[in-house]
Amino acid sequence: MYQLPELKENLKNRNAGHLLDIATGEGDFLAFLLNAFALYESGTGLDINPANLKVAEEKLSNPAVTLVEGNAEKLDFDGEYFDTVSISNSLHHFPNPRLVLKEMTRILAPGGLLLISELVCEDLTPAQESHLSYHHLKADMDMAAGHFHRHTFTRDEVVNLVEGLPMVVDKVFLAFDNEPMLNSSERMWRFFRMLDERVNEFTGHDRGKEFEERAETVKENISTHGFVRPPQVCIMGLKSGFGR
């Protein structure tokens, strides 16, 4: 579950209206938003993976929430419908994140809020470095398996993605989840087991030995320094009326 007190502070007096969360995954960020906004009329979570949506459905048992399967690069919604459109920690999963952001602004009503929250790779603590090294290992394994997954963006790279969009940037700031993600020996054991199982999928692969060695380093770093999500750069922008 996300903490992100800096983002929560910026949302606490806002009405989300009709909210759409893109690439919602298992619903954690959507659940955070529904709690962070002062008000909302409806919440929709979109993801391309039905297995993710099934998990999200168990977390978001709310009659005002709808979960739909769909492609973020070609959204099946009318233009200028949603009052708030968000995406969290997913832009690095798309070969063309600008295309996703253009689709998000297309379906956003004039004056509506575009909200981006994305992990960044700069100025990290040792515990955050542990997370970064795991994320980069996971990205490289995904790429080796044929699934696009780039390494973590810098802050400026994320900010540059919104240049030229029909929106006015309202705020750019960092938000933090400082609570350890593996806060018990059982959670750490389960995480290490999951990582070992993933690495074992590459037995005999050209990069199998490399992945195995990197996984051991990741586990050592986690055991020594902990495991904390890196900072997230948050961008809040308001869609202009141009193009109506």
C-alpha positions, -999 to 999 in steps of 0.1 A, spaced: 0 0 0 12 35 -8 19 61 19 31 92 -1 22 118 25 34 147 2 10 136 -25 -18 130 -1 -14 165 12 -19 179 -23 -51 159 -29 -69 163 4 -89 193 -6 -97 182 -42 -127 166 -57 -115 139 -81 -149 138 -99 -149 109 -123 -115 93 -118 -96 69 -141 -64 52 -130 -44 39 -159 -24 6 -156 -40 1 -122 -24 -33 -117 -36 -48 -85 -54 -16 -75 -30 -2 -48 -27 33 -62 -64 35 -70 -72 26 -34 -47 53 -22 -63 79 -44 -99 71 -33 -87 76 2 -66 107 -5 -91 129 -24 -116 148 -4 -144 136 -27 -150 116 -59 -180 106 -79 -166 74 -94 -134 55 -97 -123 34 -126 -92 12 -128 -79 0 -162 -54 -27 -168 -45 -50 -197 -40 -80 -174 -72 -97 -162 -53 -115 -134 -43 -81 -119 -79 -69 -121 -91 -100 -102 -67 -91 -73 -78 -55 -75 -114 -65 -73 -108 -81 -39 -93 -49 -26 -118 -24 -40 -152 -37 -30 -169 -4 -36 -201 1 -57 -186 34 -70 -155 16 -84 -154 -1 -118 -125 -22 -131 -121 -27 -168 -97 -45 -191 -81 -23 -217 -50 -10 -235 -35 22 -222 -21 30 -256 -56 30 -272 -82 39 -246 -118 29 -254 -133 60 -238 -149 91 -253 -128 122 -253 -130 147 -225 -150 124 -201 -129 120 -170 -122 147 -145 -90 131 -132 -68 106 -150 -38 91 -131 -9 67 -137 16 54 -112 49 36 -117 38 23 -151 52 47 -177 85 27 -177 65 -4 -189 56 13 -222 79 16 -253 62 49 -261 50 65 -228 42 98 -247 15 79 -266 0 68 -233 1 104 -219 -15 117 -251 -44 92 -247 -48 102 -211 -51 139 -220 -75 131 -248 -101 116 -225 -95 142 -198 -121 170 -195 -108 206 -200 -96 218 -165 -93 182 -154 -64 169 -134 -36 148 -150 -17 130 -122 16 112 -128 35 94 -101 67 76 -112 97 62 -94 130 80 -99 166 68 -95 184 97 -80 197 106 -45 187 72 -29 194 58 5 210 23 7 175 8 13 162 25 -17 192 14 -37 182 -22 -28 148 -16 -44 164 0 -74 188 -29 -80 158 -53 -77 137 -33 -101 165 -32 -127 171 -69 -124 133 -75 -129 133 -52 -159 162 -70 -175 146 -104 -169 113 -91 -184 131 -78 -215 149 -111 -219 115 -128 -218 102 -105 -245 83 -80 -223 91 -44 -225 104 -30 -192 129 -2 -191 151 9 -161 140 36 -137 136 72 -151 154 102 -137 132 131 -125 140 152 -155 131 124 -179 96 121 -164 91 158 -165 102 160 -201 75 135 -211 48 160 -205 63 187 -227 39 197 -255 8 181 -240 -23 202 -239 -20 209 -202 -5 234 -178 18 219 -152 5 229 -117 30 212 -94 61 190 -96 73 175 -63 88 143 -48 67 120 -26 81 92 -4 72 59 10 97 55 38 82 25 55 102 -8 49 84 -30 24 97 -63 39 91 -56 76 92 -92 88 113 -123 84 84 -141 68 78 -114 42 115 -113 34 116 -151 30 86 -151 7 101 -123 -14 134 -142 -17 116 -173 -27 97 -154 -54 129 -140 -67 146 -174 -68 116 -188 -87 118 -160 -113 155 -165 -118 151 -202 -122 129 -195 -153 162 -185 -170 181 -217 -163 200 -224 -195 194 -189 -209 224 -169 -221 220 -145 -192 209 -170 -167 241 -170 -147 242 -132 -147 206 -130 -133 214 -156 -106 245 -136 -94 226 -103 -95 197 -119 -75 221 -130 -48 235 -94 -46 200 -81 -44 192 -104 -15 224 -95 3 217 -58 -1 181 -62 12 194 -82 42 220 -56 50 202 -23 42 165 -30 40 141 -26 11 123 8 6 106 22 -25 126 50 -41 111 85 -42 84 92 -68 82 124 -88 46 136 -89 33 158 -117 0 175 -114 -13 192 -145 -45 208 -156 -58 202 -191 -62 234 -212 -93 241 -232 -74 241 -265 -87 216 -290 -123 213 -278 
